Amino acid sequence: MSSPLADEPVEPADEGAEPLTDDEYADHLAELGPDWEVVDDHHLEATYEFDDFAGALAFTNEVGELAEEEWHHPDIHLSWGEVGIEMWSHDIGGLHESDFVMAARMDRIYDAYDD
């Protein structure tokens, strides 16, 4: 099931913006799939599981296309049967609402593989 966050625009942080605090990002985190977690109040992490390498690679390519389209790039770790994602806004050195929007869009992409 996709979060309404996935329909929000991915907007870069305004100049001088500060990273979200745990109180500010808690509601966004609750809207994501259960595998997402915030690490060190700095970045989002999730691992998506697949039946084989081909599925993991196809998902990675779709996430890459999304990242290029939105110009917001996660760190992606591809291995047999799984893809690890780390997401944060490098410009502000932490989490921004756009990171949660991207995570929700990745969940939406993954949902198509999980059917």
NORJOTA-V231695 format. One record per run of one state. SS is the DSSP state (a for helix, b for strand, c for the rest). FROM is the first residue (numbers start at 1). TO is the last residue. If there is no record, write none. Layout:
ss = [SS SS]
from = [FROM FROM]
to = [TO TO]
//
This chain:
ss = [c a c a c b c b c a c b c b c b c b c a c]
from = [1 4 8 22 31 37 40 43 50 53 71 75 80 82 88 89 90 94 95 97 114]
to = [3 7 21 30 36 39 42 49 52 70 74 79 81 87 88 89 93 94 96 113 115]
//
